[in-house]
Amino acid sequence: MELADWGENATGDISIASGDSCIFPITLRGATSSSEISQKPAHGKLKKINVAAYEYKTKARYKGSDTFVIRATGKGPKASGTSVITVHATIK
């Protein structure tokens, strides 16, 4: 999922196998100055790797849906600001 510019909010969908993990990068043009977990997932763990990347790992043997939210602030070529990124996970 890529946002057009900083200051925009976005929603994305991912699909992941139960017990697996994936890297979730913040892909906005420009530089990310800060980021934080705004809402933790209910059926997994979200770990900050660095200011622009997170690792999401699902609970073993859980199948269903999960949601987490990241707030990121940065500056791009056209705008700067804070974006709220909501991710809906389908766990199979």
Backbone as CSV, one residue per row, in Angstrom:
resi,resn,N_x,N_y,N_z,CA_x,CA_y,CA_z,C_x,C_y,C_z
1,MET,0.854,-1.161,0.000,0.000,0.000,0.000,0.900,1.223,0.000
2,GLU,0.653,2.155,-0.901,1.425,3.388,-0.956,0.487,4.576,-0.975
3,LEU,0.744,5.524,-0.098,-0.053,6.741,-0.053,0.485,7.733,-1.068
4,ALA,-0.366,8.622,-1.533,0.062,9.635,-2.499,1.009,10.629,-1.839
5,ASP,0.726,11.053,-0.620,1.589,12.021,0.049,1.339,12.019,1.549
6,TRP,2.251,12.633,2.282,2.123,12.746,3.729,0.886,13.553,4.086
7,GLY,0.268,13.192,5.196,-0.938,13.859,5.647,-2.208,13.162,5.212
8,GLU,-2.091,12.200,4.307,-3.251,11.415,3.866,-3.376,10.170,4.733
9,ASN,-4.603,9.737,4.969,-4.848,8.495,5.691,-5.108,7.389,4.688
10,ALA,-4.816,6.153,5.082,-4.987,5.033,4.163,-5.453,3.795,4.906
11,THR,-6.113,2.921,4.172,-6.527,1.613,4.664,-6.028,0.575,3.675
12,GLY,-5.475,-0.508,4.191,-4.967,-1.561,3.322,-5.360,-2.927,3.843
13,ASP,-5.256,-3.909,2.974,-5.592,-5.286,3.315,-4.397,-6.181,3.038
14,ILE,-4.126,-7.104,3.969,-3.092,-8.098,3.761,-3.677,-9.469,4.063
15,SER,-3.061,-10.496,3.500,-3.448,-11.871,3.760,-2.198,-12.609,4.235
16,ILE,-2.339,-13.370,5.319,-1.182,-14.027,5.921,-1.619,-15.360,6.527
17,ALA,-0.725,-16.321,6.510,-1.026,-17.630,7.087,-0.912,-17.572,8.610
18,SER,-1.712,-18.359,9.287,-1.694,-18.441,10.741,-0.293,-18.806,11.230
19,GLY,0.220,-18.063,12.203,1.537,-18.331,12.762,2.688,-17.701,11.999
20,ASP,2.414,-17.106,10.844,3.468,-16.490,10.034,3.664,-15.024,10.404
21,SER,4.692,-14.445,9.831,4.951,-13.024,10.035,5.238,-12.370,8.692
22,CYS,5.116,-11.042,8.654,5.433,-10.286,7.452,5.958,-8.917,7.854
23,ILE,6.755,-8.347,6.985,7.282,-7.005,7.197,6.330,-6.025,6.529
24,PHE,5.969,-4.991,7.271,5.070,-3.958,6.765,5.850,-2.644,6.681
25,PRO,6.299,-2.271,5.477,7.037,-1.008,5.342,6.091,0.171,5.135
26,ILE,6.485,1.328,5.629,5.758,2.564,5.372,6.361,3.142,4.098
27,THR,5.593,3.117,3.017,6.125,3.526,1.710,5.484,4.824,1.261
28,LEU,6.044,5.910,1.730,5.621,7.240,1.314,6.823,7.938,0.699
29,ARG,6.573,8.756,-0.297,7.673,9.500,-0.905,8.231,10.476,0.119
30,GLY,9.537,10.574,0.181,10.173,11.466,1.130,10.736,10.702,2.315
31,ALA,10.799,11.358,3.459,11.422,10.775,4.642,10.439,10.671,5.793
32,THR,10.465,9.529,6.468,9.666,9.316,7.667,10.464,9.830,8.854
33,SER,9.892,10.762,9.623,10.611,11.303,10.774,10.235,10.593,12.070
34,SER,9.007,10.078,12.154,8.596,9.326,13.345,7.413,8.428,13.003
35,SER,7.247,7.388,13.794,6.086,6.508,13.633,5.837,5.796,14.951
36,GLU,4.592,5.388,15.136,4.215,4.689,16.362,3.005,3.813,16.101
37,ILE,2.841,2.805,16.946,1.666,1.947,16.883,0.525,2.685,17.568
38,SER,-0.534,2.931,16.811,-1.694,3.632,17.350,-2.730,2.650,17.890
39,GLN,-2.827,1.484,17.246,-3.730,0.415,17.714,-3.020,-0.911,17.519
40,LYS,-2.856,-1.653,18.593,-2.210,-2.966,18.529,-3.167,-3.991,17.942
41,PRO,-2.637,-5.017,17.272,-3.500,-6.092,16.781,-4.012,-6.936,17.954
42,ALA,-5.208,-7.467,17.808,-5.809,-8.299,18.857,-5.362,-9.753,18.775
43,HIS,-4.952,-10.200,17.581,-4.646,-11.622,17.376,-3.238,-11.835,16.845
44,GLY,-2.320,-11.002,17.290,-0.931,-11.125,16.869,-0.096,-10.066,17.551
45,LYS,1.136,-9.934,17.093,2.042,-8.947,17.665,2.575,-8.061,16.546
46,LEU,2.710,-6.780,16.848,3.260,-5.810,15.916,4.506,-5.227,16.556
47,LYS,5.639,-5.362,15.881,6.917,-4.931,16.425,7.534,-3.894,15.497
48,LYS,7.986,-2.790,16.068,8.644,-1.743,15.292,10.073,-2.178,15.011
49,ILE,10.432,-2.255,13.723,11.795,-2.605,13.328,12.652,-1.344,13.268
50,ASN,12.119,-0.326,12.620,12.747,0.991,12.572,11.650,2.013,12.305
51,VAL,12.008,3.259,12.065,11.008,4.320,11.921,10.069,4.083,10.728
52,ALA,10.495,3.287,9.750,9.688,3.097,8.540,9.309,1.647,8.256
53,ALA,9.449,0.747,9.239,9.089,-0.654,9.003,8.641,-1.325,10.300
54,TYR,7.630,-2.189,10.151,7.085,-2.952,11.270,6.986,-4.417,10.867
55,GLU,7.057,-5.307,11.868,6.846,-6.727,11.629,5.561,-7.137,12.347
56,TYR,4.675,-7.791,11.591,3.417,-8.300,12.141,3.500,-9.815,12.167
57,LYS,3.209,-10.416,13.316,3.212,-11.875,13.456,1.888,-12.301,14.057
58,THR,1.226,-13.256,13.400,-0.071,-13.732,13.877,0.110,-14.773,14.983
59,LYS,-0.927,-14.935,15.782,-0.927,-15.994,16.782,-1.019,-17.339,16.063
60,ALA,-0.322,-18.319,16.585,-0.378,-19.667,16.022,-1.789,-20.227,16.160
61,ARG,-2.232,-20.929,15.169,-3.524,-21.624,15.125,-4.733,-20.692,15.101
62,TYR,-4.525,-19.371,15.014,-5.672,-18.456,14.893,-5.985,-18.241,13.421
63,LYS,-7.262,-18.301,13.098,-7.727,-17.999,11.739,-8.883,-17.019,11.862
64,GLY,-8.848,-15.985,11.054,-9.890,-14.967,11.128,-9.342,-13.632,10.656
65,SER,-9.755,-12.578,11.335,-9.305,-11.247,10.924,-8.647,-10.523,12.092
66,ASP,-7.855,-9.528,11.753,-7.162,-8.714,12.732,-6.962,-7.322,12.134
67,THR,-6.758,-6.335,12.970,-6.555,-4.964,12.508,-5.505,-4.296,13.376
68,PHE,-4.637,-3.504,12.743,-3.723,-2.661,13.501,-3.588,-1.317,12.795
69,VAL,-3.140,-0.304,13.564,-3.058,1.057,13.042,-1.699,1.649,13.399
70,ILE,-1.077,2.290,12.425,0.213,2.966,12.603,0.041,4.440,12.244
71,ARG,0.587,5.315,13.079,0.626,6.760,12.784,2.062,7.095,12.409
72,ALA,2.240,7.722,11.256,3.582,8.067,10.789,3.623,9.534,10.368
73,THR,4.720,10.192,10.694,4.914,11.592,10.342,6.154,11.718,9.475
74,GLY,6.055,12.559,8.458,7.205,12.744,7.586,7.033,13.907,6.646
75,LYS,8.017,14.038,5.758,8.020,15.130,4.792,8.358,14.567,3.422
76,GLY,7.549,14.942,2.440,7.766,14.502,1.074,8.036,15.680,0.157
77,PRO,8.107,15.420,-1.141,8.399,16.489,-2.095,7.277,17.525,-2.212
78,LYS,6.037,17.131,-1.907,4.907,18.050,-2.074,4.209,18.428,-0.777
79,ALA,4.339,17.610,0.260,3.615,17.878,1.505,4.329,17.232,2.684
80,SER,3.949,17.675,3.874,4.424,17.045,5.096,3.225,16.902,6.028
81,GLY,3.353,16.007,6.996,2.251,15.818,7.923,2.240,14.428,8.511
82,THR,1.129,14.103,9.174,0.956,12.805,9.816,-0.104,12.010,9.069
83,SER,0.205,10.760,8.797,-0.717,9.845,8.130,-1.099,8.729,9.090
84,VAL,-2.359,8.339,9.067,-2.851,7.210,9.862,-3.081,6.057,8.891
85,ILE,-2.376,4.949,9.135,-2.430,3.797,8.239,-3.114,2.645,8.978
86,THR,-4.287,2.248,8.493,-5.054,1.156,9.090,-4.883,-0.084,8.222
87,VAL,-4.481,-1.189,8.828,-4.245,-2.428,8.084,-5.203,-3.496,8.597
88,HIS,-5.968,-4.085,7.685,-6.877,-5.194,7.983,-6.205,-6.478,7.486
89,ALA,-5.997,-7.417,8.392,-5.338,-8.674,8.049,-6.361,-9.811,8.009
90,THR,-6.252,-10.633,6.974,-7.005,-11.878,6.885,-6.021,-12.994,7.184
91,ILE,-6.289,-13.742,8.236,-5.377,-14.794,8.677,-5.984,-16.143,8.320
92,LYS,-5.238,-16.903,7.506,-5.741,-18.174,6.985,-5.038,-19.349,7.606
